[in-house]
């Protein structure tokens, strides 16, 4: 229990009124000159935060610089790789191998210069050709008949741009083939014949030629065999009457004017067709045509040897049995219902081999020399590729329901 002085006044007895000892005065003086503890802690944290931020920024900047340098190095490497890549395929190898055997063929005619009395040559057309033979100091080129038709001079342009004069050896309008002779000095390559009968639908092929003239010389297009044994009607004199049916290969490799006479190659680099024409209709796209090399070779050999084609003939005109309505087959031809393929004799020429052998109108040819004849394509193939003038031909025909075998000796002529 604490007792208090009776004279003590709590109001008057304030601490500020109490005498301050010397020691207390010194202690108070020291405390008043130091910052508060909380303020000192805040400043220290602020400084540390700034230092840490600077350290993080420095490390991140170094990392970004390193990544940027790495990306730039990788881009440089990729660009270098693209420049150095060289693509080689089967197609590029074949083109390199056979390109020198494909040439440009320019049809020239002599015209009179209106400013003088001298004559000059004028280009009237151009196409392509294929060097197929080199013998001694001469070489031979196969092209299309319509490329060289009515030419007074022929100029041959090689793949490297060099030129040579050409001489027409022979030409055949019916197969649209022609043979040209040139000096062999500039010939670097000769095409190798393939087997067009061995082709399959869907098989890849390469067309090489000069579409639209020599400005596009050596153009290469790639496609497939779209169809075989196509029979295309041809009207030679523009009278709207079919004069001939050309047997061709169908391909979707682009074949344009100027490609005519050029090469159709298989993927072994063999010549399997002579590009001939293109169906030019607004509603038709991607149909190119070529003469099968197996049909072209006998014509080429005859043109080279004789300058023209002497064909064996029976002396008849023909129709495909498939083009005759079934009612007429039974009512007029009177053949058995089992006979669905063959060639109908429409007319027999007087004193022809067929007439002398006893063939009559409406006989239906179904076999030649033991080979089945299904249509005019197979008949022409056998007659023109297998037979010669003077050969004996054995023919089996249906005369009504009766099957007969007839023999005839073939003669020279332009009809079947």
KOLLO-765647 format. One line per 2 residues: for each residue x, y, z of N, C-alpha, C. Coordinates in steps of 0.2 Angstrom, whole numbers, plus 5000, padded with zeros to 4 digits. Example, Ala and Ser with C-alpha at 12.3 -4.5 7.8 and 13.67 -1.06 7.14 Angstrom:
BEGIN
5066,4972,5039,5062,4978,5039,5066,4984,5039 | 5064,4989,5035,5068,4995,5036,5064,5000,5039
//
This chain:
BEGIN
5004,4994,5000,5000,5000,5000,5004,5006,5000 | 5003,5010,4995,5007,5016,4995,5003,5022,4998
5007,5026,5002,5004,5032,5005,5006,5038,5001 | 5002,5043,5000,5003,5049,4996,5004,5055,5001
5008,5060,4999,5008,5066,5003,5002,5070,5002 | 5000,5073,5008,4994,5077,5007,4994,5083,5003
5000,5086,5002,5001,5092,4998,5002,5090,4991 | 5002,5084,4989,5003,5082,4982,4997,5083,4978
4999,5087,4972,4993,5089,4967,4995,5086,4961 | 4991,5081,4959,4992,5077,4953,4993,5082,4946
4989,5087,4947,4988,5091,4941,4995,5095,4940 | 4997,5098,4946,5003,5102,4946,5009,5098,4945
5009,5092,4947,5015,5088,4947,5016,5084,4940 | 5017,5088,4935,5018,5086,4928,5025,5084,4927
5026,5079,4923,5033,5077,4922,5037,5082,4919 | 5034,5086,4915,5038,5092,4912,5040,5097,4917
5037,5097,4923,5039,5102,4928,5045,5099,4932 | 5046,5092,4931,5051,5089,4936,5057,5091,4933
5062,5092,4938,5069,5094,4936,5072,5088,4932 | 5076,5089,4927,5079,5084,4923,5086,5083,4925
5087,5077,4926,5094,5076,4928,5099,5076,4922 | 5105,5077,4923,5110,5078,4918,5110,5071,4914
5110,5065,4917,5110,5059,4913,5104,5058,4909 | 5099,5060,4911,5092,5059,4907,5093,5064,4901
5095,5070,4902,5096,5075,4897,5100,5072,4891 | 5106,5069,4893,5110,5066,4888,5107,5060,4884
5103,5056,4888,5099,5051,4885,5094,5053,4880 | 5090,5058,4882,5085,5060,4877,5088,5064,4871
5094,5067,4872,5097,5070,4866,5099,5065,4861 | 5102,5059,4863,5104,5054,4858,5098,5051,4855
5093,5049,4858,5087,5046,4854,5084,5051,4849 | 5083,5057,4850,5080,5062,4846,5084,5062,4839
5090,5061,4838,5094,5061,4832,5094,5055,4828 | 5091,5049,4830,5091,5043,4826,5084,5043,4823
5083,5040,4816,5077,5039,4813,5073,5033,4816 | 5067,5033,4815,5063,5028,4818,5065,5021,4815
5064,5015,4818,5066,5009,4816,5062,5007,4810 | 5055,5008,4809,5051,5006,4803,5054,5010,4797
5055,5016,4797,5058,5020,4792,5064,5017,4789 | 5069,5015,4794,5075,5012,4791,5074,5005,4788
5069,5001,4790,5068,4995,4787,5065,4996,4780 | 5061,5000,4779,5058,5002,4772,5063,5004,4767
5068,5008,4769,5073,5010,4764,5077,5005,4762 | 5079,5001,4767,5083,4995,4766,5080,4990,4761
5074,4989,4762,5070,4984,4757,5070,4987,4750 | 5069,4994,4750,5068,4997,4743,5075,4996,4739
5080,4998,4743,5087,4997,4740,5088,4990,4737 | 5086,4985,4741,5087,4978,4739,5083,4976,4733
5077,4978,4733,5072,4977,4728,5075,4980,4721 | 5078,4986,4722,5080,4989,4715,5086,4985,4713
5091,4983,4718,5096,4979,4716,5094,4972,4713 | 5089,4969,4716,5087,4962,4713,5084,4963,4706
5080,4968,4705,5077,4970,4698,5082,4971,4693 | 5087,4975,4695,5093,4976,4690,5096,4969,4688
5097,4965,4693,5101,4958,4692,5096,4954,4687 | 5090,4954,4689,5085,4950,4684,5085,4952,4677
5085,4959,4677,5085,4962,4670,5091,4960,4666 | 5097,4961,4669,5103,4959,4666,5103,4952,4664
5101,4947,4668,5101,4940,4666,5096,4939,4660 | 5090,4942,4660,5085,4941,4655,5088,4944,4648
5091,4949,4649,5094,4953,4643,5099,4948,4639 | 5103,4945,4644,5109,4941,4641,5106,4935,4638
5100,4932,4641,5097,4926,4638,5094,4928,4631 | 5090,4933,4631,5087,4935,4625,5092,4936,4619
5098,4939,4621,5103,4940,4616,5106,4934,4613 | 5107,4929,4618,5109,4922,4616,5104,4919,4611
5098,4919,4613,5093,4916,4609,5092,4919,4602 | 5092,4925,4602,5092,4929,4595,5098,4927,4591
5104,4926,4594,5110,4924,4590,5109,4917,4587 | 5106,4913,4592,5105,4906,4590,5100,4905,4584
5095,4909,4584,5090,4909,4579,5092,4911,4572 | 5096,4917,4573,5099,4920,4567,5104,4915,4564
5108,4911,4568,5112,4906,4565,5109,4900,4562 | 5103,4898,4565,5099,4893,4562,5096,4895,4555
5093,4901,4555,5091,4904,4548,5096,4904,4543 | 5102,4906,4545,5107,4906,4540,5109,4899,4538
5109,4894,4542,5110,4887,4540,5105,4885,4535 | 5098,4886,4537,5093,4884,4533,5093,4887,4526
5095,4893,4525,5095,4896,4519,5101,4893,4515 | 5106,4892,4518,5112,4889,4514,5110,4882,4512
5106,4878,4516,5104,4871,4514,5100,4872,4507 | 5095,4876,4507,5091,4877,4501,5094,4878,4495
5099,4883,4495,5103,4884,4489,5107,4878,4487 | 5109,4874,4491,5114,4869,4489,5110,4862,4487
5103,4862,4488,5100,4856,4486,5099,4855,4479 | 5100,4849,4476,5099,4848,4469,5095,4842,4468
5089,4843,4465,5084,4838,4464,5085,4834,4458 | 5085,4827,4459,5086,4823,4453,5081,4817,4453
5077,4816,4448,5072,4811,4448,5072,4807,4442 | 5068,4802,4441,5068,4798,4435,5067,4802,4429
5062,4807,4430,5060,4811,4424,5066,4816,4422 | 5069,4819,4426,5075,4823,4425,5081,4819,4421
5082,4813,4424,5087,4809,4421,5085,4807,4414 | 5079,4805,4413,5077,4803,4406,5078,4809,4401
5075,4815,4403,5075,4821,4399,5083,4822,4397 | 5087,4822,4402,5094,4823,4400,5097,4818,4395
5094,4812,4396,5097,4807,4391,5094,4807,4384 | 5088,4809,4383,5085,4809,4377,5084,4816,4373
5085,4821,4377,5084,4828,4374,5087,4830,4368 | 5093,4827,4367,5097,4829,4361,5094,4825,4355
5090,4820,4356,5087,4816,4350,5081,4820,4348 | 5078,4825,4351,5072,4828,4349,5074,4835,4346
5071,4836,4340,5073,4842,4337,5067,4846,4334 | 5069,4852,4332,5063,4856,4329,5064,4856,4322
5058,4856,4319,5057,4855,4311,5053,4861,4309 | 5057,4865,4305,5053,4871,4302,5052,4871,4295
5046,4872,4293,5043,4871,4286,5045,4878,4282 | 5049,4878,4277,5050,4884,4274,5048,4884,4266
5046,4890,4264,5044,4890,4257,5047,4896,4254 | 5049,4896,4248,5052,4901,4244,5047,4907,4242
5048,4913,4244,5044,4918,4242,5048,4924,4238 | 5045,4927,4234,5048,4933,4231,5048,4939,4235
5054,4942,4236,5054,4949,4239,5051,4954,4235 | 5046,4958,4238,5042,4963,4234,5047,4969,4233
5052,4970,4236,5057,4975,4235,5062,4974,4230 | 5063,4967,4228,5068,4965,4223,5065,4959,4219
5069,4957,4215,5068,4951,4211,5070,4945,4214 | 5074,4945,4219,5076,4939,4223,5071,4936,4227
5073,4929,4228,5068,4925,4232,5071,4924,4239 | 5067,4923,4244,5069,4922,4251,5064,4917,4254
5067,4914,4259,5063,4908,4262,5058,4911,4268 | 5053,4909,4268,5048,4911,4273,5045,4905,4277
5045,4905,4284,5042,4900,4288,5035,4900,4287 | 5032,4894,4286,5025,4893,4285,5022,4888,4291
5027,4885,4295,5025,4881,4300,5031,4878,4303 | 5029,4875,4309,5035,4872,4313,5032,4866,4317
5036,4862,4319,5034,4856,4323,5040,4853,4326 | 5040,4847,4328,5045,4843,4331,5047,4837,4327
5053,4834,4329,5055,4827,4326,5059,4824,4331 | 5060,4817,4329,5064,4813,4333,5070,4809,4329
5076,4810,4331,5081,4807,4328,5081,4799,4330 | 5080,4795,4325,5079,4788,4327,5085,4783,4324
5089,4786,4320,5094,4782,4316,5100,4786,4314 | 5106,4784,4315,5112,4787,4313,5116,4782,4309
5117,4783,4303,5121,4778,4299,5126,4781,4294 | 5132,4780,4295,5138,4783,4291,5137,4791,4293
5137,4795,4288,5137,4802,4288,5130,4805,4288 | 5125,4801,4288,5118,4803,4288,5114,4801,4294
5109,4805,4296,5105,4803,4301,5098,4804,4299 | 5093,4801,4302,5086,4801,4300,5081,4803,4306
5077,4807,4304,5072,4810,4309,5065,4808,4306 | 5061,4806,4311,5054,4804,4310,5050,4810,4313
5045,4812,4309,5040,4818,4311,5033,4816,4308 | 5029,4821,4308,5022,4821,4306,5022,4823,4298
5018,4820,4294,5017,4822,4288,5014,4829,4287 | 5010,4831,4292,5007,4838,4291,5012,4843,4293
5018,4841,4297,5023,4846,4298,5027,4848,4292 | 5028,4843,4288,5032,4844,4282,5028,4845,4275
5022,4845,4276,5018,4845,4270,5019,4852,4266 | 5020,4851,4259,5021,4856,4254,5027,4860,4256
5032,4858,4260,5038,4861,4261,5043,4862,4255 | 5046,4867,4254,5051,4868,4249,5058,4867,4252
5059,4869,4258,5065,4868,4262,5063,4866,4269 | 5068,4862,4272,5067,4860,4279,5073,4862,4283
5072,4866,4289,5077,4868,4293,5076,4864,4300 | 5082,4861,4302,5082,4857,4308,5085,4861,4314
5082,4861,4320,5086,4865,4325,5087,4860,4331 | 5093,4859,4333,5095,4854,4338,5093,4857,4345
5094,4853,4350,5092,4856,4357,5097,4861,4359 | 5103,4861,4357,5108,4866,4359,5107,4873,4355
5103,4873,4350,5102,4879,4346,5105,4878,4339 | 5109,4874,4338,5112,4873,4331,5107,4871,4326
5109,4873,4320,5104,4871,4314,5107,4867,4309 | 5103,4864,4305,5105,4860,4299,5100,4860,4294
5102,4859,4288,5097,4858,4282,5094,4851,4282 | 5088,4850,4281,5085,4843,4281,5082,4842,4274
5082,4836,4272,5079,4833,4265,5074,4828,4266 | 5068,4830,4264,5062,4825,4264,5064,4819,4261
5064,4813,4264,5065,4807,4261,5058,4804,4258 | 5053,4804,4263,5046,4802,4261,5041,4804,4266
5035,4804,4264,5029,4806,4268,5023,4802,4267 | 5019,4800,4272,5013,4796,4271,5007,4800,4274
5002,4802,4270,4996,4806,4273,4992,4801,4277 | 4991,4795,4276,4987,4791,4279,4989,4789,4287
4995,4789,4288,4997,4788,4295,5000,4794,4298 | 5001,4800,4294,5003,4806,4296,5011,4805,4299
5015,4802,4295,5022,4801,4296,5026,4803,4290 | 5032,4805,4292,5037,4807,4287,5044,4806,4290
5049,4805,4285,5056,4804,4287,5060,4809,4283 | 5064,4812,4287,5069,4817,4285,5076,4815,4286
5080,4817,4281,5087,4815,4281,5092,4821,4283 | 5097,4821,4287,5101,4826,4289,5108,4824,4289
5113,4829,4289,5120,4827,4290,5121,4825,4297 | 5125,4820,4298,5125,4817,4305,5131,4821,4309
5134,4826,4307,5139,4829,4310,5137,4832,4317 | 5131,4835,4318,5129,4838,4324,5125,4833,4328
5124,4827,4326,5119,4822,4330,5123,4820,4336 | 5120,4821,4342,5123,4818,4348,5120,4812,4351
5113,4811,4349,5110,4806,4352,5104,4803,4348 | 5103,4797,4348,5098,4793,4344,5093,4790,4349
5086,4791,4347,5081,4788,4352,5081,4780,4351 | 5079,4777,4356,5078,4770,4356,5071,4768,4355
5069,4764,4351,5062,4762,4350,5060,4757,4356 | 5054,4758,4358,5051,4754,4364,5046,4749,4361
5042,4747,4365,5036,4742,4363,5029,4745,4365 | 5026,4749,4361,5020,4752,4362,5014,4747,4364
5015,4741,4362,5010,4736,4364,5010,4734,4371 | 5016,4735,4374,5017,4733,4381,5014,4738,4386
5012,4744,4383,5010,4749,4388,5004,4747,4391 | 5003,4750,4397,4997,4749,4401,4994,4756,4403
4987,4756,4404,4984,4762,4406,4986,4764,4413 | 4987,4770,4413,4990,4773,4419,4997,4773,4420
5001,4770,4415,5008,4770,4415,5011,4777,4413 | 5016,4780,4417,5018,4786,4416,5022,4787,4410
5021,4793,4406,5025,4794,4400,5027,4802,4400 | 5032,4803,4396,5035,4810,4395,5034,4812,4388
5031,4818,4387,5031,4821,4380,5036,4827,4380 | 5040,4826,4374,5045,4831,4373,5044,4834,4366
5044,4841,4366,5044,4844,4359,5044,4852,4359 | 5041,4855,4354,5042,4862,4354,5035,4865,4353
5031,4865,4358,5024,4868,4358,5024,4875,4356 | 5020,4878,4351,5020,4885,4350,5026,4887,4346
5030,4883,4344,5036,4885,4340,5042,4885,4344 | 5048,4887,4341,5054,4886,4343,5056,4890,4350
5051,4895,4351,5052,4899,4357,5051,4895,4363 | 5048,4889,4363,5047,4884,4368,5050,4878,4367
5056,4878,4363,5059,4872,4361,5061,4868,4368 | 5061,4861,4367,5063,4856,4372,5058,4856,4378
5052,4858,4377,5047,4858,4383,5046,4851,4385 | 5045,4850,4391,5044,4843,4394,5037,4843,4398
5032,4839,4396,5026,4838,4400,5026,4830,4402 | 5023,4829,4407,5022,4822,4410,5015,4821,4411
5013,4814,4410,5006,4812,4411,5006,4804,4411 | 5001,4801,4409,5000,4794,4409,4997,4792,4403
4997,4786,4401,4993,4783,4396,4986,4782,4398 | 4982,4786,4395,4975,4786,4397,4971,4781,4393
4973,4779,4387,4969,4774,4383,4974,4771,4378 | 4972,4765,4375,4976,4762,4370,4971,4760,4364
4974,4760,4358,4970,4757,4353,4964,4762,4351 | 4965,4769,4352,4960,4773,4351,4959,4774,4343
4953,4774,4340,4953,4775,4333,4949,4782,4332 | 4953,4787,4329,4951,4794,4328,4949,4795,4321
4943,4797,4319,4942,4799,4312,4945,4805,4310 | 4948,4805,4304,4951,4810,4301,4948,4812,4294
4947,4818,4293,4945,4821,4286,4950,4825,4283 | 4953,4822,4278,4959,4825,4275,4957,4831,4271
4952,4831,4267,4950,4837,4263,4945,4841,4265 | 4943,4841,4271,4938,4845,4274,4931,4845,4271
4929,4839,4269,4922,4839,4266,4917,4836,4270 | 4919,4835,4277,4915,4833,4282,4913,4825,4281
4918,4822,4277,4917,4815,4276,4924,4811,4279 | 4923,4806,4283,4929,4803,4286,4932,4799,4281
4939,4801,4280,4943,4798,4275,4947,4792,4278 | 4949,4792,4285,4953,4788,4288,4952,4788,4295
4954,4782,4298,4953,4781,4306,4961,4780,4308 | 4963,4785,4312,4970,4785,4314,4970,4781,4321
4975,4776,4321,4975,4772,4327,4980,4776,4332 | 4978,4778,4338,4983,4782,4342,4982,4780,4349
4987,4782,4353,4988,4782,4360,4985,4788,4363 | 4981,4787,4368,4978,4793,4372,4982,4795,4378
4984,4801,4379,4988,4803,4385,4985,4809,4388 | 4986,4811,4394,4985,4817,4397,4991,4822,4397
4996,4819,4395,5002,4824,4394,5001,4829,4389 | 5002,4836,4391,5000,4841,4387,5004,4841,4380
5000,4840,4374,5002,4840,4368,4999,4846,4364 | 5002,4851,4362,4999,4857,4359,5002,4858,4352
5000,4862,4347,5003,4863,4341,5010,4865,4342 | 5014,4862,4338,5021,4862,4338,5024,4856,4341
5020,4853,4346,5023,4846,4348,5022,4841,4343 | 5018,4842,4338,5017,4837,4333,5024,4834,4330
5025,4828,4330,5031,4825,4328,5036,4824,4333 | 5035,4826,4339,5039,4825,4345,5039,4818,4348
5042,4817,4353,5043,4811,4356,5038,4810,4362 | 5035,4804,4363,5032,4801,4369,5036,4796,4371
5039,4797,4377,5044,4792,4380,5041,4788,4386 | 5043,4782,4387,5041,4779,4394,5047,4780,4399
5046,4778,4405,5051,4779,4410,5057,4776,4410 | 5058,4772,4404,5065,4769,4403,5069,4773,4398
5065,4779,4395,5068,4783,4390,5068,4780,4383 | 5063,4775,4382,5062,4773,4375,5056,4776,4372
5057,4777,4365,5052,4780,4361,5046,4776,4360 | 5040,4777,4363,5034,4773,4362,5029,4776,4358
5030,4782,4356,5024,4786,4352,5027,4792,4349 | 5024,4794,4343,5025,4800,4340,5019,4805,4341
5020,4810,4344,5015,4815,4346,5012,4817,4339 | 5005,4817,4339,5003,4819,4332,4998,4825,4332
4993,4825,4337,4988,4830,4337,4985,4831,4344 | 4981,4836,4344,4977,4837,4350,4970,4838,4348
4965,4835,4352,4958,4837,4351,4957,4844,4353 | 4955,4848,4349,4954,4855,4351,4947,4857,4351
4944,4856,4357,4937,4858,4358,4936,4862,4364 | 4932,4866,4365,4931,4870,4371,4929,4865,4377
4925,4860,4375,4923,4855,4380,4928,4849,4382 | 4933,4849,4379,4938,4844,4379,4945,4846,4382
4947,4844,4387,4954,4846,4390,4958,4840,4392 | 4964,4840,4391,4969,4835,4393,4969,4829,4389
4967,4829,4383,4967,4823,4378,4973,4824,4373 | 4978,4821,4374,4983,4821,4369,4984,4815,4365
4986,4815,4359,4986,4809,4355,4993,4808,4352 | 4995,4801,4351,5001,4800,4348,5001,4793,4344
5005,4793,4339,5005,4787,4335,5009,4781,4338 | 5006,4775,4340,5010,4770,4343,5016,4768,4339
5022,4768,4342,5028,4766,4339,5028,4760,4335 | 5024,4755,4337,5024,4748,4334,5020,4749,4327
5016,4754,4327,5012,4755,4320,5017,4759,4316 | 5021,4764,4319,5025,4768,4315,5031,4765,4312
5034,4760,4315,5040,4757,4313,5040,4755,4306 | 5035,4750,4304,5034,4748,4297,5034,4754,4292
5030,4759,4294,5029,4765,4289,5036,4768,4289 | 5039,4769,4294,5046,4773,4294,5051,4769,4289
5051,4762,4290,5055,4758,4286,5054,4759,4279 | 5047,4759,4277,5045,4759,4270,5047,4766,4267
5046,4771,4271,5047,4778,4269,5055,4779,4268 | 5059,4776,4272,5066,4777,4272,5069,4773,4265
5065,4767,4264,5068,4763,4258,5065,4765,4252 | 5058,4767,4251,5055,4768,4245,5053,4776,4244
5053,4779,4249,5050,4786,4249,5043,4787,4249 | 5039,4781,4249,5032,4781,4250,5030,4774,4252
5024,4773,4254,5021,4767,4257,5017,4763,4252 | 5019,4757,4250,5016,4753,4246,5012,4748,4250
5005,4748,4250,5002,4744,4255,4998,4738,4251 | 4998,4733,4255,4994,4727,4252,4987,4728,4253
4983,4726,4248,4976,4727,4249,4972,4721,4247 | 4966,4721,4250,4961,4715,4248,4956,4718,4242
4955,4725,4242,4951,4728,4238,4943,4728,4240 | 4942,4730,4246,4936,4730,4249,4935,4737,4253
4929,4738,4255,4927,4743,4260,4924,4740,4266 | 4925,4743,4272,4923,4739,4278,4919,4743,4283
4916,4740,4287,4912,4743,4293,4913,4738,4299 | 4914,4741,4305,4914,4737,4311,4907,4734,4312
4907,4728,4314,4901,4724,4316,4898,4728,4321 | 4901,4730,4326,4899,4734,4332,4894,4740,4330
4896,4743,4324,4892,4749,4322,4885,4747,4319 | 4884,4740,4317,4878,4738,4314,4873,4736,4319
4867,4739,4319,4862,4738,4324,4860,4730,4324 | 4858,4728,4330,4857,4721,4331,4852,4718,4327
4847,4722,4325,4841,4720,4321,4844,4718,4314 | 4848,4723,4311,4851,4722,4305,4856,4716,4305
4860,4715,4310,4864,4709,4311,4860,4703,4310 | 4854,4702,4312,4850,4696,4312,4846,4696,4305
4844,4702,4303,4839,4702,4297,4843,4702,4291 | 4849,4706,4290,4852,4706,4284,4858,4702,4284
4863,4702,4289,4869,4698,4289,4867,4691,4291 | 4862,4690,4295,4860,4683,4297,4865,4679,4300
4869,4682,4304,4875,4679,4307,4872,4676,4314 | 4876,4671,4317,4874,4668,4323,4874,4673,4329
4870,4673,4334,4869,4677,4339,4876,4678,4343 | 4880,4672,4343,4886,4672,4347,4891,4676,4343
4891,4678,4337,4896,4682,4334,4894,4690,4336 | 4899,4692,4340,4898,4699,4342,4903,4704,4340
4909,4701,4337,4914,4705,4335,4916,4703,4328 | 4919,4708,4324,4921,4706,4317,4921,4713,4313
4922,4712,4306,4922,4717,4301,4918,4715,4295 | 4913,4719,4294,4908,4718,4288,4911,4720,4282
4911,4716,4276,4912,4718,4269,4906,4722,4267 | 4907,4729,4266,4902,4733,4263,4902,4734,4256
4908,4733,4253,4908,4733,4245,4914,4730,4243 | 4914,4726,4237,4919,4723,4235,4921,4726,4228
4928,4728,4227,4930,4731,4221,4931,4726,4216 | 4929,4728,4209,4929,4723,4204,4937,4721,4202
4938,4715,4201,4945,4712,4199,4950,4713,4205 | 4947,4714,4211,4952,4715,4217,4954,4708,4219
4959,4707,4223,4960,4700,4226,4954,4697,4230 | 4950,4701,4233,4944,4698,4237,4939,4696,4232
4938,4700,4226,4933,4698,4221,4935,4692,4218 | 4942,4691,4216,4944,4685,4213,4944,4679,4217
4944,4680,4224,4944,4675,4229,4937,4673,4231 | 4932,4676,4228,4925,4674,4230,4922,4678,4236
4925,4683,4238,4922,4687,4244,4916,4691,4241 | 4910,4691,4245,4904,4694,4243,4902,4699,4248
4898,4704,4246,4895,4709,4251,4892,4706,4257 | 4893,4709,4263,4890,4706,4269,4893,4700,4272
4899,4698,4269,4903,4693,4273,4906,4697,4279 | 4907,4693,4284,4909,4696,4290,4916,4692,4292
4921,4696,4292,4928,4694,4293,4929,4693,4301 | 4931,4687,4303,4932,4686,4310,4939,4684,4312
4943,4682,4307,4949,4679,4308,4954,4680,4302 | 4960,4682,4303,4965,4682,4297,4972,4679,4300
4974,4674,4295,4980,4670,4297,4980,4667,4304 | 4974,4665,4306,4973,4662,4313,4973,4667,4319
4973,4674,4317,4972,4679,4322,4965,4682,4322 | 4963,4682,4328,4956,4685,4329,4955,4692,4327
4950,4694,4323,4949,4701,4320,4943,4703,4323 | 4943,4708,4328,4937,4711,4331,4935,4717,4328
4939,4721,4325,4937,4727,4322,4942,4729,4317 | 4941,4735,4314,4945,4738,4308,4952,4739,4311
4953,4741,4317,4959,4743,4320,4964,4736,4320 | 4961,4731,4322,4965,4725,4322,4966,4722,4315
4961,4723,4311,4962,4721,4304,4968,4725,4300 | 4968,4732,4301,4973,4736,4298,4980,4734,4301
4980,4733,4308,4986,4731,4311,4989,4725,4308 | 4985,4720,4307,4987,4714,4304,4989,4715,4297
4985,4718,4293,4986,4719,4286,4992,4723,4284 | 4993,4728,4288,4999,4733,4286,5005,4731,4290
5005,4728,4296,5011,4726,4300,5013,4719,4298 | 5009,4715,4297,5011,4708,4296,5011,4705,4289
5008,4709,4284,5008,4707,4277,5012,4711,4272 | 5014,4709,4267,5017,4712,4261,5013,4711,4255
5014,4715,4250,5011,4714,4244,5014,4708,4241 | 5009,4704,4238,5011,4697,4235,5010,4692,4240
5009,4693,4247,5008,4688,4252,5001,4685,4251 | 5001,4678,4253,4995,4675,4254,4991,4676,4260
4985,4678,4260,4981,4680,4266,4975,4675,4267 | 4975,4672,4272,4969,4667,4274,4964,4670,4278
4958,4670,4276,4953,4674,4280,4947,4670,4281 | 4945,4670,4287,4939,4666,4289,4933,4671,4290
4927,4670,4286,4922,4674,4286,4915,4671,4288 | 4910,4674,4290,4904,4671,4291,4899,4674,4285
4897,4669,4282,4892,4671,4276,4885,4668,4279 | 4881,4673,4282,4875,4670,4285,4878,4666,4291
4875,4660,4292,4877,4656,4298,4883,4652,4296 | 4885,4652,4290,4890,4647,4288,4897,4651,4289
4902,4647,4292,4909,4649,4292,4913,4647,4287 | 4916,4651,4283,4920,4649,4277,4927,4652,4278
4932,4648,4275,4939,4650,4274,4941,4652,4267 | 4944,4658,4266,4945,4660,4259,4952,4662,4259
4956,4661,4253,4963,4663,4252,4963,4668,4247 | 4967,4673,4247,4968,4678,4242,4976,4680,4242
4978,4682,4236,4985,4685,4236,4984,4693,4236 | 4987,4696,4240,4987,4703,4241,4990,4707,4235
4988,4713,4234,4990,4717,4229,4992,4724,4231 | 4995,4728,4227,4996,4735,4229,4990,4739,4228
4989,4743,4233,4983,4748,4233,4982,4752,4239 | 4977,4757,4238,4976,4762,4244,4970,4760,4248
4966,4756,4246,4960,4754,4250,4962,4747,4254 | 4957,4745,4258,4958,4739,4261,4958,4733,4257
//
